[in-house]
Every structure is written in C-alpha cells, then in structure tokens.
C-alpha cells in the first residue's frame, strides 16, 4: 500500500511550489540592466541541455535534498535537515535563483551516494541514537503525513518518511502504531549515458517503532537498482504530467471551453438584439425630430453629464495604470509559456518571471496613469503615478510581510531570507520607481485632451430612481456571475494545481479561458452600461470598473469553498491560502475592471458620436 501511495505521489506532486529626469533615463536604464543581471534574474530554458547530463559508469550524479512537509498543506514545508535525518558533516546549500527562493526551495547536499549505473544493496547511510525529542518530532511528522522531496540530476522525486498502522486498535487496544522508515529503495532508469527516471520507495519491512518516547538506536540504509529504458532524454519529464493529461481531465477542460463558448454565443445574441433593435430605434427616434417620441429615449438626455470628469480622479487613473500593467504582465507570461521559456518543471521559473516582468512593466503603469490623467488636468499627474505604483504593490507587500512573519515563526521554508528581502527592496527602489516615473514622464509629454462627443455642464443632472438591475449591486452581481459561471470548471483545475499536487501543463487551454473571460467582461460591460444610461444614470465611470472587477469577488468566494472542501488545515496553511488568493483576486479585480471600463468608454463614445453625426 505504501508503495502505491508513493508512486501516486511521484506522479502527481508538482514543482510549484511569477525635467530633472531629462539626463537620467539612459543611466537608469543601464543601472537597471546591470542590477537585474547581477541578481541572477535569468529565465530557465524550456529543456535541460543533454550535454550537461551525460555520465560515465561510476560517475557521481548530483543529488540534493530539498524539503519536507505535510501532504495536505502545500504551503507548509520545512528544510529537510530540520528533522534529525543523517546529514553530512558540512551542509552546502545549492545556489538558487530568486524564483526558487520565493517558491520555498532549499536544496542541500546529502549523504546518499548514488553513482551512475552502480547498484547498491543495504548500503549504510548512518547510525543514530534518536533522543526522546527527536522521536516525538518524527512521530508528529508521521501523524501529519509528511513527505520529503529530493532532486537527482534535476529530476524531482518524493517519498513518505513513515506510516501509521490503524489496525493495531483491534490487536492490543492501545491505539495506533507509528513507524519510521529506515530504508529507502531507489529505482533509477537510464538510456545510454543519461539518467531518465528516479523513484524512491520506503520499505515497509524496514521500520522502527516510534510510538513510545524511549531512546532508540537506528541504522539508516538505502539501496539502488539501475534499469535500462527506451525513453529518450527529451521526454523524461513526461511522466510528471500524466496525472494532468488523463482522458477524464481532458474531457473536463473541453467541457469547460464548450460551456464558455455557449455562454458567449448566447450573450452575443442578446446584445445583438439589444443593439440592433433598441439602440437602432433610439437613434431613429432622435433623428426624426418628433418631440413626443424623443422623450422615450432616456440616454440622450444626459449627453451633457456622461463625459464629466469622474470623481476621485487620482484613484481612478491609478486604477487604470495598475490594471493595464497587470494585464500586460499576464499576456507576456502567456507569451513566455508559448515560447517554451516558462516550463512547468523549471524550479522557480514562474516566480522569477513574475518579478522581472512586473518590474519592467512599471513604465506601462506610469504611462497609462499619467496619460489618462492629463486628458482632464495638466498638473498633479505625479501623484497619480505614485498612487498607481503602490495601488497593487502596497497591499501585496503588506500581505507578503505578514505571511513572511508567520512563516518565520513556524520555521517554514516559505520564510524569505534577509538577503532576499534586501534584494527585493533594492530592485524596487533602484529599478521599479525610476521606470514608473519614466513612464509617467512619457505619458505627460504625449498627453492629449479628452475628446468628448458632446459638451458637458458644470452641474450634473439628478438621477431618477431605477430598478435593482441598473444599480451598482445588481450590475456587479450580473457582471460577475455570468463570467464566473463560464470559467468555474477551469478555475477548479487551476486551484488544484496551485494548492494541490497537479502540474498544470495546458497553458493554451488557460489562455483560451482567459480570452473568453475578457470577452465576456467586455460584452457584459457594454450591455450593462447601456441599461444604466437608458434610465438616465450618468455615473457610469466607477460602476463600469466595479461590475467588471466583481468576478474577483465570486472567485474569492469559490476559494473559501475550495478550502472548506480540501484537507488543508493549520494556521500557516490557512494564512497562505487566503493571503495569496486575496492578492490574486485583487489583481484580477484591477485587470478586469480596466477592461470593463475601456469597453464601456468605447461604447459610450460611439453612441454619442453617432447621435452627433446624425
């Protein structure tokens, strides 16, 4: 039974866990490039080079222990040698990229000597006398289902550290027995002079009873058996994605896509009826000059109020700047995935890419915020750019700081080392802020005046009472529920990858789902803003953002449901799950809110420009 569990674990666990400045831009750009280079922000390649993984018989193949933790809590992991395993006299930590550190990887050398194509049987690793506190530590780990992770020639593999025998309830009535595995059986496969696969099995016949607290002497051993395989080196990672490409999962992906397309078709049909009949009739009534019929057209009466400067302009422009930056970052990440740079099995690739792209797109954030702000005002754009820079980054860093404090108190690998914190701070100060300001300067210099199809009045018209579906809560409910229902199946698969042990190997499906989400948000925004305008409600600026971003509220609600149905437990996992889900949902709120506003703005400009032309 233990071997079956270990095999399933090996197939399903993932590696996831993304004016005075006139003479300064060139210097800042050079400094930015040098700093990023020295920090090691290199993106992993899609596949390992075969020339780097060739060995002769008897050559030492690099093996590193990484971490261990409870199977049900993917965010809770600890360094391997925090537990009293056999360890070398000198621990040498592998140099890791920023992404690997952010992912919680802590690779360290080990005593296992697994030479290429050399079989070993019952090789002694070490002999230890486990003290009372060490036995308690091992027993608690076995109770919580701890597994370990190692890397052999950059191949990940996993195994359990012990087992529980519940059957002993019926044998002696003294409760379950807890056994620590003291022997690890390695099965390695090779093709020519290259390592293709590695597996680790804990032998249930070689265990030590740690039910009691008495000191116990243990001899830890291991064996390795080499077998030849026909699998090519280029395909050696395929086994890790089998669990994600089973026929059942493929059917779920396609059902999700078909469900989303059906919703889009139905919504497009509804909008076509709305625009081809009602909007066309409205325009005809306006051009006929019939005063009695004119009164039936509600949206034309507020033409002088629709294009007034939105309230809280600084925050509004900052929202657009931050949302545009995050949207650009998402599309660049998909581009890297399609080019093969973001590879599912590259340690820390996603986290590294997220940091680098977010920093480099700060220019877009500053430009978007300043350019839109300067359409309504010529001064004060600096505050808008500054607010845009901290609108997402500020809450993100606050949540990460809280989670990092919690991780430090638990001693988990999710805690960032002090050096990494310093590096991130320097990058934000030396690179992110200058790029943000440069974007603001460009947006200010390339500014243009907002072209409203009709003149605006100084004092806005009063808004009459309207039905629930044209008010903010109703429009947020409709604008969030329909897109969420179209992506909920794919969202579940994504959550299972982020907060479980599935490897997400279908970026194309995820990209199609995201495009469907964008289309749904845009179409719903257009339809709902038309409904709002027909009841003579001209306050559409902020409402367009809220109804577009409201899907993030539904997603966070689904996250609560997902956590309740999962086996995750403990304060650390609870904090990380909801903390990072809050960051993800907030980012989607900014992105989709920006998309919703842009679509609404284009539609509103179009219909009022059409009236003016008529």
PENOR-V274552 format. One line per field, one symbol per residue. ss: DSSP state (H for helix, E for strand, C for the rest). burial: I if it has 9 or more other C-alpha atoms within 8 Angstrom, else O. Layout:
ss=???
burial=???
This chain:
ss=CHHHHHHHHHHHCCCCCCCHHHHCHHHHHHHHHHHHHHCCCCCCCCCCCHHHHCCCCCCECCEEEEEEEECCCCCCCEEHHHCCCCCCCCCCECCCCHHHHHCCCCCEECCCCCECCCCEEEEEEEEEEECHHHHHHHHHHHHCCEEEEEEECCEEEEEECEEEEHHHHCCCCCCCEEEEECEEEEEEEEECCEEEEEEEEECCCCEEECCCCCCEEEEEEEEEEEEECCCCHHHCCHHHHCCCCCHHHHHHHHHHHHHHHHHHHHHHHHHHHHHHHHHHHHHHHHHHCCHHHHCCCCHHHHCCCCCCCCCCHHHHHHHHHHHHHHHHHHHHHHHHHHCCCCCCCCCCHHHHHHHHHHHHCHHHHHHHHHHHHCCCCCCCHHHHHHHHHHHCHHHHHHHHHHHHHHHHHHCCCCCCCHHHHHHHHHHHHHHHHHHHHHHHHHHHHCCCCCCCCCCCCCCCCCCCCCCHHHCHHHHHHHHHHHHHHHHHHHHHHHHHHHCCCCCCCCHHHHHHHHHHHHHHHHHHHHHHHHHHHHCCCCCCHHHHHHHHHCHHHHHHHHHHHHHHHCCCCCHHHHHHHHHHHHHHHHHHHHHHHHHHHHHHHHHHHHHHHHHHHC
burial=OOOOOIIOIIIIIIIOIOOOOOOOIOOIOOIIOOIIIOOOIOIIIIOOOIOOIIIOIOOOIOIIIIIIIIIIIIIIIIIIOOIOOIOOOOIOOOOOIIIIIIIIIIIIIIOOOIIIOIOIOOOIIOIIOIIIOIIIIIIOIIIOIIIIIIIIIOOOIIIIIIIIIOOIIOOOOOOIIIIIIIIIIIIIIIIOIIIIIIIIIIIOOOIIIIOOIOIOOIIIIIIIIIOOOOOOIOOIOOOIIIIIOOOOIIOIIOOIIOIIIOIIOOIIOOIIIIIOIIIIOIIOIIOOOOOOIIOOIIIOOIIIIIIOOOOOIIIIIIIIIIIIIIIIIOOIIIOIIIOIIIIOOIIIIIIIIIIIIIIIIIIIIIIIIIIIIIIIOOOOIOOIIOIIIIIIOOIIOOIIOOIIIIIIOOOIIIIIOOOIIOIOOIIIIIIIIIIIIIIIIIIIOOIOOOOOOIOIOOOOOOOOOOOOOIIIOIIIIIIIIIIIOIIIIIOOOIIIIIIIIIIIOOIOIIIIIOOIIIIIIIIIIIIIIOIIIIIIIIOIOIIIIIIIIIIIIIIIOOIOOOIOOOOIOOOIIIIIIIIIIIIOIIIIIIIIIIIIIOIIOOIOIOOIIOIOOO
